[in-house]
Amino acid sequence: FNNSFTVDGGKRASLTFGPIKKAERALKKAKEYEEEMNKGEKEKIPSPSDYVIDFLRCTFEVEDPYLVGVIFSMLLKEEIATCLQICRVKNKFVNDKLPKHIRTNILMNLALLYPHNEEEFKDSGLRGEFDSLMAGKCLMVCELQITMRDFLLIKRLSHSYYDITRVKLEVLPDFLL
């Protein structure tokens, strides 16, 4: 992705990459999925860990709802970023089952595909030689969150408040300095 959407010199969108999900968190998530399968909330599959596919995560942080729509539409077409294929979409903006404070993003699981041809391979930045046997095959699945900058600011401020409320009174002055 080009990380340079700008208007009047200011960024209207930015793409950031999160840390790789740790094994402990993936195990916890797999156990949560297993509980959901046992309750009949999710389809049973051989291994609950098969549901844990978001080890690589990134966030598109945008200024306004219009840009959410533009980025989402571009990815849906699968023409601009031919190396990405949509596996699953959770549009939390329109999910009435979620509390309003959770309806702040679109989550997409995207299959990262090996380049389809030599030209795509050259443009991809991958090293080595193009392997035609790998053309178009899924290399991995990653998660993309599309959200608005204001929602992320609120989330960050909420985390700061949460951190302060957990500090013991006697160490609060040191914590704040």
C-alpha positions in Angstrom: 0.0 0.0 0.0 1.1 3.5 -0.6 1.2 5.2 2.8 1.0 8.7 1.4 -2.7 9.8 1.1 -2.4 13.5 1.6 -4.4 16.7 1.3 -2.8 20.1 1.9 0.3 18.4 3.2 -1.5 16.5 6.0 -2.1 12.8 6.0 -5.7 11.7 5.7 -4.8 8.0 6.1 -1.9 6.0 7.4 -1.1 2.4 7.6 0.6 1.0 10.7 1.8 -2.6 11.4 1.2 -4.2 14.8 3.4 -6.7 16.5 3.2 -10.3 15.6 0.7 -12.1 17.8 2.5 -14.1 20.5 1.9 -17.8 20.9 0.4 -17.4 24.4 -2.3 -15.1 23.0 -3.0 -17.4 20.1 -3.4 -20.4 22.5 -5.9 -18.4 24.6 -7.8 -17.4 21.5 -7.9 -21.0 20.3 -9.3 -22.1 23.7 -12.0 -19.3 23.4 -12.9 -20.6 19.9 -13.1 -24.2 21.3 -15.6 -23.1 24.0 -17.7 -21.4 21.3 -17.6 -24.6 19.2 -18.7 -26.7 22.2 -21.6 -24.3 22.8 -22.6 -24.5 19.2 -21.8 -20.9 18.5 -19.1 -21.8 15.9 -18.9 -24.6 13.4 -16.7 -27.5 14.7 -13.5 -28.0 12.9 -10.6 -30.5 13.6 -8.5 -27.9 15.4 -9.7 -24.7 17.1 -6.3 -23.2 16.4 -7.3 -23.2 12.7 -9.4 -20.2 13.5 -6.4 -18.2 14.7 -5.1 -16.7 11.5 -4.4 -13.1 12.5 -0.7 -13.4 13.5 0.2 -10.4 11.3 -2.0 -7.3 11.8 -2.1 -3.8 10.5 -4.4 -0.8 10.8 -5.6 1.7 8.2 -6.3 4.9 10.3 -8.3 7.4 8.3 -9.7 10.9 8.9 -13.3 10.3 7.8 -16.0 7.7 6.9 -15.5 8.5 3.2 -12.0 7.1 3.3 -13.2 4.0 5.1 -15.5 3.4 2.2 -12.9 4.2 -0.4 -10.3 1.8 1.1 -12.9 -0.9 1.7 -14.2 -0.6 -1.9 -10.7 -0.8 -3.4 -9.9 -4.0 -1.5 -13.3 -5.5 -2.4 -12.5 -5.1 -6.1 -9.2 -7.1 -5.7 -7.9 -5.3 -8.8 -5.6 -2.7 -7.2 -3.8 -5.0 -4.7 -3.9 -8.2 -6.7 -1.7 -9.9 -4.1 -4.5 -9.6 -1.5 -7.6 -11.8 -1.5 -10.4 -11.3 0.9 -11.1 -14.3 3.2 -13.5 -12.7 5.7 -15.0 -9.4 6.5 -16.4 -8.3 9.9 -18.0 -4.8 9.4 -18.4 -3.8 13.0 -19.8 -0.4 12.0 -23.1 -2.0 11.0 -23.3 -4.9 13.4 -26.4 -4.1 15.6 -25.5 -7.0 17.9 -22.4 -5.2 19.2 -22.5 -2.4 21.8 -22.1 1.0 20.2 -18.7 1.6 21.7 -17.4 -1.5 19.8 -18.8 -0.5 16.4 -15.6 1.3 15.4 -14.0 -0.6 12.5 -14.0 -3.1 9.7 -11.9 -6.1 10.2 -10.7 -8.0 7.2 -8.8 -11.2 6.9 -6.7 -11.0 3.7 -4.8 -13.8 2.0 -1.4 -12.6 1.0 -0.8 -14.3 -2.4 2.5 -15.0 -4.2 2.8 -12.8 -7.2 0.8 -14.0 -10.3 3.6 -13.2 -12.8 7.2 -12.0 -13.2 6.1 -8.3 -13.4 4.2 -8.5 -10.1 7.2 -10.4 -8.6 9.6 -7.6 -9.6 7.2 -5.0 -8.1 6.7 -7.0 -4.9 10.2 -6.5 -3.5 10.5 -10.3 -2.9 14.0 -11.6 -3.3 15.2 -14.4 -5.5 13.6 -15.7 -8.7 10.0 -15.9 -9.7 8.5 -19.4 -9.2 5.7 -20.0 -11.6 4.5 -23.0 -9.5 3.8 -20.7 -6.6 1.9 -18.1 -8.8 -1.2 -16.9 -7.0 -0.9 -19.3 -4.1 -1.7 -18.2 -0.5 1.5 -17.5 1.5 -0.4 -16.5 4.7 -3.4 -14.7 6.0 -3.2 -11.3 7.8 -5.7 -9.0 9.5 -6.4 -5.5 8.4 -8.4 -3.1 10.5 -9.9 0.0 8.9 -10.9 2.6 11.4 -11.1 6.3 11.9 -8.4 8.3 13.7 -10.9 9.7 16.3 -11.9 6.2 17.4 -8.2 5.3 17.9 -7.6 8.5 19.9 -10.6 7.7 22.2 -9.3 4.1 22.6 -5.8 5.4 23.5 -7.2 7.9 26.0 -9.4 5.2 27.6 -6.3 2.9 28.0 -4.4 5.7 29.7 -7.3 6.3 32.1 -7.5 2.5 32.7 -3.8 2.4 33.6 -4.2 5.3 36.0 -7.1 3.7 37.8 -5.1 0.5 38.4 -2.2 2.3 40.1 -2.0 2.1 43.9 -2.5 5.5 45.6 0.9 5.5 47.3 2.8 5.2 43.9 0.5 7.5 41.9 2.7 10.6 42.0 5.7 8.6 40.7 3.4 7.0 38.0 2.2 10.4 36.8 5.8 11.9 36.6 
